Amino acid sequence: MRRIHVIGIGAGAPEQLTLQAVGALRSTDVFFVLDKGEVKSDLTRLRRAMLDTHLPEASYRVVEARDPERDRSAGGAAYADAVADWRGARAGIYERLITEELGEDETGAFLVWGDPALYDSTLGILEEVLDRGAVAFEYDVVPGISSVSALAARHRTGLNRVARPVQITTGRRLAEGFPDEVDDVVVMLDAQQAFRRYADRDVDIYWGAYVGTPDEILVSGPIAEAAPRIERLRAEARERKGWIMDTYLLRRNPKDR
């Protein structure tokens, strides 16, 4: 029976790999890496650096495939369909890789940024591959340090306050309004910088980009003061690298509801 590890590899630093993750790496024969193109080639290099750090040479092989493009212009009711189409295309690639590149007695692995359970599609796509029935395999999941955990640690703050909930959401959802009855909100996948709409509110922001990597950028403070700086730094970083991964925590004064 083929076996797959889904390994959370943290927010970018090889030192963030857990001992459990290192153990899973060392039991892997084939690592599957989806190449996102030249603009994001440093993401592939970071993965390879992690392997070089923790594994002996020639103890494994790496198989790369091109990640399918997703229609990022789709909005509203079309958004869910665009994501479903992209996941289906990815499932086809996963199925081919596992069938053609992994022997029946071998172990493969997908290296997932952050934690596989938090805003990542790998687990759902593997289930789709299994449902298709063309190839059989077992898989396990190794949790990782998410960008959310790394962000809170780098800002030396907790995610929630005493006896209060915290909510994790997306920029798309935040643009629809601040969640009711929640004053601490972690926001991921915010390409449109939805935090700007709350610049006139009594809200603090703890923002980070490329957290855990040499390119890390951190900004915190009242959102009215921090937002212009974040916008400038974000634009400069995106221009310099061609891509950006950022996460932030919004902390609202309950009196501002």
Secondary structure, DSSP 8 states (H G I E B T S, - for coil): -EEEEEEE-BSS-GGG--HHHHHHHHT-SEEEEEE--GGGHHHHHHHHHHHHHHS-TTS-EEEEEE-----TT--TTHHHHHHHHHHHHHHHHHHHHHHHHS-TT-EEEEEESB-TTSS--HHHHHHHHHHHTSS-EEEEEE----HHHHHHHHTT--SS-TT--EEEEEHHHHTT---TT--EEEEE--TT-GGGGGTTSSEEEEEEESTTSTT-EEEEEEHHHHHHHHHHHHHHHHHHHS---EEEEEEE-GGG-
